[in-house]
Amino acid sequence: MRAARCEQYGGPENVVVRDIPSPGVTPGHVLVDVAAAAVNYPDLLLIANRYQVSAAPPFTPGSEFAGRVAAVGEGVTGLSPGDPVYGSVFTGAMAEQVLAPARAVAPVPPGLSLTEAAAFRVTYLTAYHALVTAGDLRPGQWVVVLGAAGGVGTATVDVAARLGARVIAAASSPERLKVCAALGAEAGIDYAREDLKQRIREIAGDGADLVVDPVGDRWAEPALRAIRWGGRFVSVGYAGGDIPRIPLNIVLLKNITVRGLELRTWTERLPQETARARQALTELVAGGMRPAVSEVHDLADVAAALRRVADRLPTGKVVIRVKP
Ligand SMILES: NC(=O)c1ccc[n+]([C@@H]2O[C@H](COP(=O)([O-])OP(=O)(O)OC[C@H]3O[C@@H](n4cnc5c(N)ncnc54)[C@H](OP(=O)(O)O)[C@@H]3O)[C@@H](O)[C@H]2O)c1
């Protein structure tokens, strides 16, 4: 089968397409013919060996996919060859076949194409957990989404608006903020040019109820300082580069709750909350919610697709078309 391969750590250009053997099917697992795989920022960190957990080269990047079941392993129930499914793995999705544990694979929610389903799981589960499970978001509350035009960002704006929150999107250009407005953001802050803390306070009055932060770096602290007394801050990632060090007195003086969220371990350790999140997201899809897929690239162009994400160019989600 054809597969993207990281043969040595480095930038996107180190990812090549090779012919490698199919993984085959094993007990408790599902072998999937991959139609599409989405790019997530952690893919770039893994190929550069800058992620929290390492994958040893050579490996196939890609953590989320959609396609059709090719074979089910011993002990797997509820899925049959040919069923449309989507799922996630640590690595291995950017290939014609992927082997995934049965618990990490689910039927495609009705209404989603395979391309959309490939881009749904990681960002939307992260968004829902950040907003609801960790963020305790209520309708009418002000939520600030940093990196709002990116993958996690667009999903977070989309879910928050659909849950009745008032969304302030922060992104690095007016064009990127337009994408957020189309997803339901009530206000936008161009944090490359405007004062983030001051603008949040101008828009939200008392301050934000919740900040969802997939960017970190120099944006985390001004956003935290613009939270109201008793508000919440959920740390999701550090796409900006630096992991911020926050003066704890800001947290104390305003009685702010700071939460961390790592989807990989949440899915394993919080199965009930994850089932609730999946159910809520399936209902939102039934109501018309669709992932903001902005670019689709062929597997042969995987390095160029990864480069675009590294260069901060796309909005929403970038998808690799593997086998339509
Ligand atoms: N906690 C979890 O379980 C979890 C799950 C998924 C992803 N993540 C993390 O969340 C972050 C975002 O992931 P994603 O897939 O949404 O990535 P993405 O689509 O590339 O979006 C990241 C956004 O961050 C902004 N950004 C600011 N400074 C940047 C820089 N120096 N380089 C690149 N982007 C920069 C960009 O928007 P502007 O140009 O508009 O600023 C970009 O749209 C990553 O750190 C990822 O590791 C965490």
The ligand as a Tripos MOL2 file, in Angstrom:
@<TRIPOS>MOLECULE
LIG
   48    52     1     0     0
SMALL
NO_CHARGES

@<TRIPOS>ATOM
      1 N1         -4.8950   19.2990   23.7470 N.am      1 LIG1
      2 C1         -5.2130   18.4920   22.7640 C.2       1 LIG1
      3 O1         -5.6670   17.3750   22.9570 O.2       1 LIG1
      4 C2         -5.0090   18.9780   21.3660 C.ar      1 LIG1
      5 C3         -5.7340   18.4280   20.3030 C.ar      1 LIG1
      6 C4         -5.5160   18.9640   19.0210 C.ar      1 LIG1
      7 C5         -4.5930   19.9950   18.8420 C.ar      1 LIG1
      8 N2         -3.9070   20.4650   19.9250 N.ar      1 LIG1
      9 C6         -2.9610   21.5750   19.8070 C.3       1 LIG1
     10 O2         -3.6880   22.7290   19.4700 O.3       1 LIG1
     11 C7         -2.8560   23.5750   18.6900 C.3       1 LIG1
     12 C8         -3.5820   23.9380   17.4220 C.3       1 LIG1
     13 O3         -3.7300   22.7670   16.6170 O.3       1 LIG1
     14 P1         -4.4740   22.8590   15.2130 P.3       1 LIG1
     15 O4         -4.4790   21.4940   14.6400 O.co2     1 LIG1
     16 O5         -5.6940   23.6330   15.3470 O.co2     1 LIG1
     17 O6         -3.3880   23.7400   14.3850 O.3       1 LIG1
     18 P2         -3.6250   24.7550   13.1860 P.3       1 LIG1
     19 O7         -4.8110   24.3620   12.3820 O.co2     1 LIG1
     20 O8         -2.3040   24.8940   12.5120 O.co2     1 LIG1
     21 O9         -4.0130   26.1320   13.9300 O.3       1 LIG1
     22 C9         -3.1020   26.7740   14.7850 C.3       1 LIG1
     23 C10        -3.3990   28.2690   14.7550 C.3       1 LIG1
     24 O10        -2.5100   28.8900   15.6570 O.3       1 LIG1
     25 C11        -2.1980   30.1830   15.1830 C.3       1 LIG1
     26 N3         -0.7650   30.4610   15.3770 N.ar      1 LIG1
     27 C12        -0.2600   31.4560   16.1140 C.ar      1 LIG1
     28 N4          1.0690   31.4370   16.0860 N.ar      1 LIG1
     29 C13         1.4290   30.4200   15.2910 C.ar      1 LIG1
     30 C14         2.6860   29.9080   14.8650 C.ar      1 LIG1
     31 N5          3.8350   30.4680   15.2560 N.pl3     1 LIG1
     32 N6          2.6880   28.8280   14.0450 N.ar      1 LIG1
     33 C15         1.5440   28.2590   13.6520 C.ar      1 LIG1
     34 N7          0.3080   28.6980   14.0330 N.ar      1 LIG1
     35 C16         0.2630   29.7880   14.8480 C.ar      1 LIG1
     36 C17        -2.5520   30.2290   13.6900 C.3       1 LIG1
     37 O11        -3.5740   31.2120   13.5090 O.3       1 LIG1
     38 P3         -3.2570   32.7530   13.2980 P.3       1 LIG1
     39 O12        -2.2840   32.8640   12.1490 O.co2     1 LIG1
     40 O13        -4.5760   33.3330   12.9370 O.co2     1 LIG1
     41 O14        -2.6920   33.2310   14.5860 O.co2     1 LIG1
     42 C18        -3.1650   28.8720   13.3900 C.3       1 LIG1
     43 O15        -4.3840   28.9740   12.6900 O.3       1 LIG1
     44 C19        -1.5390   22.8310   18.4800 C.3       1 LIG1
     45 O16        -0.6090   23.2850   19.4400 O.3       1 LIG1
     46 C20        -1.8990   21.3960   18.7450 C.3       1 LIG1
     47 O17        -0.7980   20.6460   19.1990 O.3       1 LIG1
     48 C21        -4.1070   19.9840   21.1680 C.ar      1 LIG1
@<TRIPOS>BOND
     1     1     2 1
     2     2     3 2
     3     2     4 1
     4     4     5 ar
     5     4    48 ar
     6     5     6 ar
     7     6     7 ar
     8     7     8 ar
     9     8     9 1
    10     8    48 ar
    11     9    10 1
    12     9    46 1
    13    10    11 1
    14    11    12 1
    15    11    44 1
    16    12    13 1
    17    13    14 1
    18    14    15 2
    19    14    16 1
    20    14    17 1
    21    17    18 1
    22    18    19 2
    23    18    20 1
    24    18    21 1
    25    21    22 1
    26    22    23 1
    27    23    24 1
    28    23    42 1
    29    24    25 1
    30    25    26 1
    31    25    36 1
    32    26    27 ar
    33    26    35 ar
    34    27    28 ar
    35    28    29 ar
    36    29    30 ar
    37    29    35 ar
    38    30    31 1
    39    30    32 ar
    40    32    33 ar
    41    33    34 ar
    42    34    35 ar
    43    36    37 1
    44    36    42 1
    45    37    38 1
    46    38    39 2
    47    38    40 1
    48    38    41 1
    49    42    43 1
    50    44    45 1
    51    44    46 1
    52    46    47 1
@<TRIPOS>SUBSTRUCTURE
     1 LIG1         1 GROUP 0 **** ****
